[in-house]
């Protein structure tokens, strides 16, 4: 992918992830579900790879926190899920691999990494499995959105980069 196209697509995904998270979210237990973030993670992991996907997730998290529409919990779930989505897609070369990576990375690993962040930095005391259900709901719904969008992206000029 040419550098200009790559950077433009990354910026577009950051914008979609940031704006989409302010419009499409729903309460899910002790946290909020932001499925657009997870859809962006899968799309970025598939089309751009794990490094770019992590950078996009981090940037969305920073912008959402600056704007007051996100929490510190956006970082562990988003970044770990984005990395595993890109990594598993790179290894398996199947979209479902990216979906599994996002669900495991965000829904399981990210939820457990969020516990000390919530306790130490946010002053919230939560149980060991408090974040698992909402993170799983959020990531599964985002993966479903991504699985609907990725075949459509194949039909665009970006589809040339879909391997």
mmCIF file of the C-alpha atoms, coordinates in Angstrom:
data_MODEL
# 
_entry.id   MODEL 
# 
loop_
_atom_site.group_PDB 
_atom_site.id 
_atom_site.type_symbol 
_atom_site.label_atom_id 
_atom_site.label_alt_id 
_atom_site.label_comp_id 
_atom_site.label_asym_id 
_atom_site.label_entity_id 
_atom_site.label_seq_id 
_atom_site.pdbx_PDB_ins_code 
_atom_site.Cartn_x 
_atom_site.Cartn_y 
_atom_site.Cartn_z 
_atom_site.occupancy 
_atom_site.B_iso_or_equiv 
_atom_site.pdbx_formal_charge 
_atom_site.auth_seq_id 
_atom_site.auth_comp_id 
_atom_site.auth_asym_id 
_atom_site.auth_atom_id 
_atom_site.pdbx_PDB_model_num 
ATOM 1   C CA . UNK A 1 1   ? 0.000   0.000   0.000  1.00 0.00 ? 1   UNK A CA 1 
ATOM 2   C CA . UNK A 1 2   ? 1.399   3.376   -0.960 1.00 0.00 ? 2   UNK A CA 1 
ATOM 3   C CA . UNK A 1 3   ? 2.372   5.548   2.001  1.00 0.00 ? 3   UNK A CA 1 
ATOM 4   C CA . UNK A 1 4   ? -0.089  8.328   1.199  1.00 0.00 ? 4   UNK A CA 1 
ATOM 5   C CA . UNK A 1 5   ? -3.011  5.928   0.789  1.00 0.00 ? 5   UNK A CA 1 
ATOM 6   C CA . UNK A 1 6   ? -2.009  4.101   3.965  1.00 0.00 ? 6   UNK A CA 1 
ATOM 7   C CA . UNK A 1 7   ? -1.806  7.270   6.080  1.00 0.00 ? 7   UNK A CA 1 
ATOM 8   C CA . UNK A 1 8   ? -5.056  8.612   4.648  1.00 0.00 ? 8   UNK A CA 1 
ATOM 9   C CA . UNK A 1 9   ? -6.847  5.340   5.382  1.00 0.00 ? 9   UNK A CA 1 
ATOM 10  C CA . UNK A 1 10  ? -5.407  5.305   8.912  1.00 0.00 ? 10  UNK A CA 1 
ATOM 11  C CA . UNK A 1 11  ? -6.659  8.873   9.488  1.00 0.00 ? 11  UNK A CA 1 
ATOM 12  C CA . UNK A 1 12  ? -10.078 7.891   8.125  1.00 0.00 ? 12  UNK A CA 1 
ATOM 13  C CA . UNK A 1 13  ? -10.276 4.929   10.516 1.00 0.00 ? 13  UNK A CA 1 
ATOM 14  C CA . UNK A 1 14  ? -9.283  7.172   13.447 1.00 0.00 ? 14  UNK A CA 1 
ATOM 15  C CA . UNK A 1 15  ? -12.049 9.613   12.485 1.00 0.00 ? 15  UNK A CA 1 
ATOM 16  C CA . UNK A 1 16  ? -14.621 6.830   12.090 1.00 0.00 ? 16  UNK A CA 1 
ATOM 17  C CA . UNK A 1 17  ? -13.593 5.253   15.407 1.00 0.00 ? 17  UNK A CA 1 
ATOM 18  C CA . UNK A 1 18  ? -13.726 8.555   17.274 1.00 0.00 ? 18  UNK A CA 1 
ATOM 19  C CA . UNK A 1 19  ? -16.964 9.901   15.808 1.00 0.00 ? 19  UNK A CA 1 
ATOM 20  C CA . UNK A 1 20  ? -18.650 6.514   15.685 1.00 0.00 ? 20  UNK A CA 1 
ATOM 21  C CA . UNK A 1 21  ? -17.952 5.939   19.366 1.00 0.00 ? 21  UNK A CA 1 
ATOM 22  C CA . UNK A 1 22  ? -19.769 9.128   20.291 1.00 0.00 ? 22  UNK A CA 1 
ATOM 23  C CA . UNK A 1 23  ? -22.885 8.090   18.361 1.00 0.00 ? 23  UNK A CA 1 
ATOM 24  C CA . UNK A 1 24  ? -23.028 4.308   18.633 1.00 0.00 ? 24  UNK A CA 1 
ATOM 25  C CA . UNK A 1 25  ? -22.564 3.005   22.147 1.00 0.00 ? 25  UNK A CA 1 
ATOM 26  C CA . UNK A 1 26  ? -24.714 1.257   24.696 1.00 0.00 ? 26  UNK A CA 1 
ATOM 27  C CA . UNK A 1 27  ? -24.449 0.433   28.399 1.00 0.00 ? 27  UNK A CA 1 
ATOM 28  C CA . UNK A 1 28  ? -23.120 -3.047  29.095 1.00 0.00 ? 28  UNK A CA 1 
ATOM 29  C CA . UNK A 1 29  ? -22.802 -3.787  32.792 1.00 0.00 ? 29  UNK A CA 1 
ATOM 30  C CA . UNK A 1 30  ? -20.082 -1.781  34.556 1.00 0.00 ? 30  UNK A CA 1 
ATOM 31  C CA . UNK A 1 31  ? -18.761 -0.356  31.277 1.00 0.00 ? 31  UNK A CA 1 
ATOM 32  C CA . UNK A 1 32  ? -20.049 1.036   28.005 1.00 0.00 ? 32  UNK A CA 1 
ATOM 33  C CA . UNK A 1 33  ? -19.890 -0.922  24.762 1.00 0.00 ? 33  UNK A CA 1 
ATOM 34  C CA . UNK A 1 34  ? -18.292 0.872   21.810 1.00 0.00 ? 34  UNK A CA 1 
ATOM 35  C CA . UNK A 1 35  ? -18.669 -1.569  18.905 1.00 0.00 ? 35  UNK A CA 1 
ATOM 36  C CA . UNK A 1 36  ? -17.343 0.863   16.279 1.00 0.00 ? 36  UNK A CA 1 
ATOM 37  C CA . UNK A 1 37  ? -13.930 0.852   18.013 1.00 0.00 ? 37  UNK A CA 1 
ATOM 38  C CA . UNK A 1 38  ? -13.773 -2.924  17.717 1.00 0.00 ? 38  UNK A CA 1 
ATOM 39  C CA . UNK A 1 39  ? -14.952 -2.910  14.116 1.00 0.00 ? 39  UNK A CA 1 
ATOM 40  C CA . UNK A 1 40  ? -12.189 -0.414  13.311 1.00 0.00 ? 40  UNK A CA 1 
ATOM 41  C CA . UNK A 1 41  ? -9.666  -2.661  15.110 1.00 0.00 ? 41  UNK A CA 1 
ATOM 42  C CA . UNK A 1 42  ? -10.595 -5.651  12.946 1.00 0.00 ? 42  UNK A CA 1 
ATOM 43  C CA . UNK A 1 43  ? -10.665 -3.652  9.705  1.00 0.00 ? 43  UNK A CA 1 
ATOM 44  C CA . UNK A 1 44  ? -7.298  -2.064  10.510 1.00 0.00 ? 44  UNK A CA 1 
ATOM 45  C CA . UNK A 1 45  ? -5.829  -5.406  11.539 1.00 0.00 ? 45  UNK A CA 1 
ATOM 46  C CA . UNK A 1 46  ? -6.922  -7.030  8.284  1.00 0.00 ? 46  UNK A CA 1 
ATOM 47  C CA . UNK A 1 47  ? -6.050  -4.226  5.869  1.00 0.00 ? 47  UNK A CA 1 
ATOM 48  C CA . UNK A 1 48  ? -3.098  -2.556  7.596  1.00 0.00 ? 48  UNK A CA 1 
ATOM 49  C CA . UNK A 1 49  ? -1.547  -5.088  9.976  1.00 0.00 ? 49  UNK A CA 1 
ATOM 50  C CA . UNK A 1 50  ? -1.025  -5.256  13.740 1.00 0.00 ? 50  UNK A CA 1 
ATOM 51  C CA . UNK A 1 51  ? 1.273   -2.249  14.156 1.00 0.00 ? 51  UNK A CA 1 
ATOM 52  C CA . UNK A 1 52  ? -0.987  0.187   12.357 1.00 0.00 ? 52  UNK A CA 1 
ATOM 53  C CA . UNK A 1 53  ? -4.052  -1.272  14.107 1.00 0.00 ? 53  UNK A CA 1 
ATOM 54  C CA . UNK A 1 54  ? -2.476  -0.645  17.536 1.00 0.00 ? 54  UNK A CA 1 
ATOM 55  C CA . UNK A 1 55  ? -1.496  2.900   16.520 1.00 0.00 ? 55  UNK A CA 1 
ATOM 56  C CA . UNK A 1 56  ? -5.057  3.593   15.342 1.00 0.00 ? 56  UNK A CA 1 
ATOM 57  C CA . UNK A 1 57  ? -6.584  2.171   18.549 1.00 0.00 ? 57  UNK A CA 1 
ATOM 58  C CA . UNK A 1 58  ? -4.178  4.239   20.676 1.00 0.00 ? 58  UNK A CA 1 
ATOM 59  C CA . UNK A 1 59  ? -4.937  7.421   18.720 1.00 0.00 ? 59  UNK A CA 1 
ATOM 60  C CA . UNK A 1 60  ? -8.695  6.895   19.004 1.00 0.00 ? 60  UNK A CA 1 
ATOM 61  C CA . UNK A 1 61  ? -8.297  6.329   22.747 1.00 0.00 ? 61  UNK A CA 1 
ATOM 62  C CA . UNK A 1 62  ? -6.294  9.536   23.163 1.00 0.00 ? 62  UNK A CA 1 
ATOM 63  C CA . UNK A 1 63  ? -8.766  11.631  21.178 1.00 0.00 ? 63  UNK A CA 1 
ATOM 64  C CA . UNK A 1 64  ? -11.791 10.157  22.940 1.00 0.00 ? 64  UNK A CA 1 
ATOM 65  C CA . UNK A 1 65  ? -10.227 10.855  26.337 1.00 0.00 ? 65  UNK A CA 1 
ATOM 66  C CA . UNK A 1 66  ? -9.299  14.415  25.379 1.00 0.00 ? 66  UNK A CA 1 
ATOM 67  C CA . UNK A 1 67  ? -12.871 15.020  24.182 1.00 0.00 ? 67  UNK A CA 1 
ATOM 68  C CA . UNK A 1 68  ? -14.328 13.455  27.342 1.00 0.00 ? 68  UNK A CA 1 
ATOM 69  C CA . UNK A 1 69  ? -16.151 10.668  25.471 1.00 0.00 ? 69  UNK A CA 1 
ATOM 70  C CA . UNK A 1 70  ? -13.855 7.846   26.561 1.00 0.00 ? 70  UNK A CA 1 
ATOM 71  C CA . UNK A 1 71  ? -12.139 6.399   29.602 1.00 0.00 ? 71  UNK A CA 1 
ATOM 72  C CA . UNK A 1 72  ? -8.717  5.008   30.326 1.00 0.00 ? 72  UNK A CA 1 
ATOM 73  C CA . UNK A 1 73  ? -10.197 1.558   29.746 1.00 0.00 ? 73  UNK A CA 1 
ATOM 74  C CA . UNK A 1 74  ? -10.158 2.322   26.008 1.00 0.00 ? 74  UNK A CA 1 
ATOM 75  C CA . UNK A 1 75  ? -6.407  1.725   25.949 1.00 0.00 ? 75  UNK A CA 1 
ATOM 76  C CA . UNK A 1 76  ? -5.895  -1.851  27.171 1.00 0.00 ? 76  UNK A CA 1 
ATOM 77  C CA . UNK A 1 77  ? -8.931  -3.334  25.453 1.00 0.00 ? 77  UNK A CA 1 
ATOM 78  C CA . UNK A 1 78  ? -8.552  -1.422  22.214 1.00 0.00 ? 78  UNK A CA 1 
ATOM 79  C CA . UNK A 1 79  ? -4.818  -1.844  21.803 1.00 0.00 ? 79  UNK A CA 1 
ATOM 80  C CA . UNK A 1 80  ? -4.548  -5.491  22.819 1.00 0.00 ? 80  UNK A CA 1 
ATOM 81  C CA . UNK A 1 81  ? -7.566  -6.410  20.688 1.00 0.00 ? 81  UNK A CA 1 
ATOM 82  C CA . UNK A 1 82  ? -6.195  -4.483  17.702 1.00 0.00 ? 82  UNK A CA 1 
ATOM 83  C CA . UNK A 1 83  ? -2.818  -6.172  17.990 1.00 0.00 ? 83  UNK A CA 1 
ATOM 84  C CA . UNK A 1 84  ? -4.247  -9.682  18.216 1.00 0.00 ? 84  UNK A CA 1 
ATOM 85  C CA . UNK A 1 85  ? -6.706  -8.988  15.376 1.00 0.00 ? 85  UNK A CA 1 
ATOM 86  C CA . UNK A 1 86  ? -3.851  -7.949  13.095 1.00 0.00 ? 86  UNK A CA 1 
ATOM 87  C CA . UNK A 1 87  ? -1.488  -10.656 14.305 1.00 0.00 ? 87  UNK A CA 1 
ATOM 88  C CA . UNK A 1 88  ? -3.942  -13.532 13.906 1.00 0.00 ? 88  UNK A CA 1 
ATOM 89  C CA . UNK A 1 89  ? -5.064  -12.272 10.520 1.00 0.00 ? 89  UNK A CA 1 
ATOM 90  C CA . UNK A 1 90  ? -1.422  -12.119 9.435  1.00 0.00 ? 90  UNK A CA 1 
ATOM 91  C CA . UNK A 1 91  ? -0.873  -15.728 10.579 1.00 0.00 ? 91  UNK A CA 1 
ATOM 92  C CA . UNK A 1 92  ? -4.160  -17.308 9.472  1.00 0.00 ? 92  UNK A CA 1 
ATOM 93  C CA . UNK A 1 93  ? -5.137  -15.028 6.542  1.00 0.00 ? 93  UNK A CA 1 
ATOM 94  C CA . UNK A 1 94  ? -8.813  -15.398 7.426  1.00 0.00 ? 94  UNK A CA 1 
ATOM 95  C CA . UNK A 1 95  ? -11.130 -12.611 8.554  1.00 0.00 ? 95  UNK A CA 1 
ATOM 96  C CA . UNK A 1 96  ? -12.505 -14.814 11.306 1.00 0.00 ? 96  UNK A CA 1 
ATOM 97  C CA . UNK A 1 97  ? -8.961  -15.012 12.699 1.00 0.00 ? 97  UNK A CA 1 
ATOM 98  C CA . UNK A 1 98  ? -8.945  -11.239 13.110 1.00 0.00 ? 98  UNK A CA 1 
ATOM 99  C CA . UNK A 1 99  ? -12.349 -11.472 14.779 1.00 0.00 ? 99  UNK A CA 1 
ATOM 100 C CA . UNK A 1 100 ? -11.138 -14.110 17.226 1.00 0.00 ? 100 UNK A CA 1 
ATOM 101 C CA . UNK A 1 101 ? -8.068  -11.974 17.950 1.00 0.00 ? 101 UNK A CA 1 
ATOM 102 C CA . UNK A 1 102 ? -10.236 -8.946  18.717 1.00 0.00 ? 102 UNK A CA 1 
ATOM 103 C CA . UNK A 1 103 ? -12.576 -10.924 20.967 1.00 0.00 ? 103 UNK A CA 1 
ATOM 104 C CA . UNK A 1 104 ? -9.765  -12.647 22.892 1.00 0.00 ? 104 UNK A CA 1 
ATOM 105 C CA . UNK A 1 105 ? -7.599  -9.519  23.025 1.00 0.00 ? 105 UNK A CA 1 
ATOM 106 C CA . UNK A 1 106 ? -10.339 -7.163  24.175 1.00 0.00 ? 106 UNK A CA 1 
ATOM 107 C CA . UNK A 1 107 ? -12.936 -9.408  25.748 1.00 0.00 ? 107 UNK A CA 1 
ATOM 108 C CA . UNK A 1 108 ? -10.585 -11.541 27.802 1.00 0.00 ? 108 UNK A CA 1 
ATOM 109 C CA . UNK A 1 109 ? -7.047  -10.172 28.037 1.00 0.00 ? 109 UNK A CA 1 
ATOM 110 C CA . UNK A 1 110 ? -8.029  -6.499  27.873 1.00 0.00 ? 110 UNK A CA 1 
ATOM 111 C CA . UNK A 1 111 ? -10.741 -6.947  30.488 1.00 0.00 ? 111 UNK A CA 1 
ATOM 112 C CA . UNK A 1 112 ? -8.267  -8.403  32.983 1.00 0.00 ? 112 UNK A CA 1 
ATOM 113 C CA . UNK A 1 113 ? -5.610  -5.764  32.231 1.00 0.00 ? 113 UNK A CA 1 
ATOM 114 C CA . UNK A 1 114 ? -8.282  -3.111  32.887 1.00 0.00 ? 114 UNK A CA 1 
ATOM 115 C CA . UNK A 1 115 ? -8.777  -4.176  36.500 1.00 0.00 ? 115 UNK A CA 1 
ATOM 116 C CA . UNK A 1 116 ? -5.565  -2.610  37.904 1.00 0.00 ? 116 UNK A CA 1 
ATOM 117 C CA . UNK A 1 117 ? -6.092  0.460   35.695 1.00 0.00 ? 117 UNK A CA 1 
ATOM 118 C CA . UNK A 1 118 ? -9.606  0.928   37.079 1.00 0.00 ? 118 UNK A CA 1 
ATOM 119 C CA . UNK A 1 119 ? -8.371  0.408   40.631 1.00 0.00 ? 119 UNK A CA 1 
ATOM 120 C CA . UNK A 1 120 ? -5.163  2.447   40.586 1.00 0.00 ? 120 UNK A CA 1 
ATOM 121 C CA . UNK A 1 121 ? -5.919  5.235   38.123 1.00 0.00 ? 121 UNK A CA 1 
ATOM 122 C CA . UNK A 1 122 ? -9.693  5.558   38.192 1.00 0.00 ? 122 UNK A CA 1 
ATOM 123 C CA . UNK A 1 123 ? -10.376 4.759   41.848 1.00 0.00 ? 123 UNK A CA 1 
ATOM 124 C CA . UNK A 1 124 ? -12.910 2.046   41.022 1.00 0.00 ? 124 UNK A CA 1 
ATOM 125 C CA . UNK A 1 125 ? -12.837 -1.240  42.873 1.00 0.00 ? 125 UNK A CA 1 
ATOM 126 C CA . UNK A 1 126 ? -14.130 -4.070  40.701 1.00 0.00 ? 126 UNK A CA 1 
ATOM 127 C CA . UNK A 1 127 ? -14.192 -7.830  40.867 1.00 0.00 ? 127 UNK A CA 1 
ATOM 128 C CA . UNK A 1 128 ? -11.917 -10.036 38.815 1.00 0.00 ? 128 UNK A CA 1 
ATOM 129 C CA . UNK A 1 129 ? -14.534 -10.747 36.147 1.00 0.00 ? 129 UNK A CA 1 
ATOM 130 C CA . UNK A 1 130 ? -16.389 -7.398  36.230 1.00 0.00 ? 130 UNK A CA 1 
ATOM 131 C CA . UNK A 1 131 ? -15.161 -6.233  32.822 1.00 0.00 ? 131 UNK A CA 1 
ATOM 132 C CA . UNK A 1 132 ? -15.369 -9.550  30.980 1.00 0.00 ? 132 UNK A CA 1 
ATOM 133 C CA . UNK A 1 133 ? -19.104 -9.464  30.047 1.00 0.00 ? 133 UNK A CA 1 
ATOM 134 C CA . UNK A 1 134 ? -19.205 -5.835  28.833 1.00 0.00 ? 134 UNK A CA 1 
ATOM 135 C CA . UNK A 1 135 ? -15.881 -6.129  26.973 1.00 0.00 ? 135 UNK A CA 1 
ATOM 136 C CA . UNK A 1 136 ? -17.055 -9.365  25.326 1.00 0.00 ? 136 UNK A CA 1 
ATOM 137 C CA . UNK A 1 137 ? -20.394 -7.817  24.319 1.00 0.00 ? 137 UNK A CA 1 
ATOM 138 C CA . UNK A 1 138 ? -18.624 -4.782  22.897 1.00 0.00 ? 138 UNK A CA 1 
ATOM 139 C CA . UNK A 1 139 ? -15.980 -6.729  20.999 1.00 0.00 ? 139 UNK A CA 1 
ATOM 140 C CA . UNK A 1 140 ? -18.369 -9.361  19.601 1.00 0.00 ? 140 UNK A CA 1 
ATOM 141 C CA . UNK A 1 141 ? -20.757 -6.690  18.324 1.00 0.00 ? 141 UNK A CA 1 
ATOM 142 C CA . UNK A 1 142 ? -17.834 -4.822  16.726 1.00 0.00 ? 142 UNK A CA 1 
ATOM 143 C CA . UNK A 1 143 ? -16.518 -7.992  15.098 1.00 0.00 ? 143 UNK A CA 1 
ATOM 144 C CA . UNK A 1 144 ? -19.945 -8.633  13.580 1.00 0.00 ? 144 UNK A CA 1 
ATOM 145 C CA . UNK A 1 145 ? -19.984 -5.105  12.117 1.00 0.00 ? 145 UNK A CA 1 
ATOM 146 C CA . UNK A 1 146 ? -16.466 -5.589  10.710 1.00 0.00 ? 146 UNK A CA 1 
ATOM 147 C CA . UNK A 1 147 ? -17.403 -8.944  9.192  1.00 0.00 ? 147 UNK A CA 1 
ATOM 148 C CA . UNK A 1 148 ? -20.274 -7.230  7.383  1.00 0.00 ? 148 UNK A CA 1 
ATOM 149 C CA . UNK A 1 149 ? -18.105 -4.336  6.169  1.00 0.00 ? 149 UNK A CA 1 
ATOM 150 C CA . UNK A 1 150 ? -14.925 -6.140  5.098  1.00 0.00 ? 150 UNK A CA 1 
ATOM 151 C CA . UNK A 1 151 ? -16.490 -7.941  2.115  1.00 0.00 ? 151 UNK A CA 1 
ATOM 152 C CA . UNK A 1 152 ? -17.836 -4.573  0.925  1.00 0.00 ? 152 UNK A CA 1 
ATOM 153 C CA . UNK A 1 153 ? -14.369 -3.041  1.287  1.00 0.00 ? 153 UNK A CA 1 
ATOM 154 C CA . UNK A 1 154 ? -13.034 -5.766  -1.010 1.00 0.00 ? 154 UNK A CA 1 
ATOM 155 C CA . UNK A 1 155 ? -15.080 -4.202  -3.807 1.00 0.00 ? 155 UNK A CA 1 
ATOM 156 C CA . UNK A 1 156 ? -13.435 -0.773  -3.367 1.00 0.00 ? 156 UNK A CA 1 
ATOM 157 C CA . UNK A 1 157 ? -9.936  0.272   -4.434 1.00 0.00 ? 157 UNK A CA 1 
ATOM 158 C CA . UNK A 1 158 ? -8.845  -0.725  -0.905 1.00 0.00 ? 158 UNK A CA 1 
ATOM 159 C CA . UNK A 1 159 ? -9.741  -4.294  -1.850 1.00 0.00 ? 159 UNK A CA 1 
ATOM 160 C CA . UNK A 1 160 ? -6.469  -4.473  -3.760 1.00 0.00 ? 160 UNK A CA 1 
ATOM 161 C CA . UNK A 1 161 ? -4.722  -4.495  -0.372 1.00 0.00 ? 161 UNK A CA 1 
ATOM 162 C CA . UNK A 1 162 ? -7.030  -7.137  1.109  1.00 0.00 ? 162 UNK A CA 1 
ATOM 163 C CA . UNK A 1 163 ? -4.955  -10.320 1.001  1.00 0.00 ? 163 UNK A CA 1 
# 
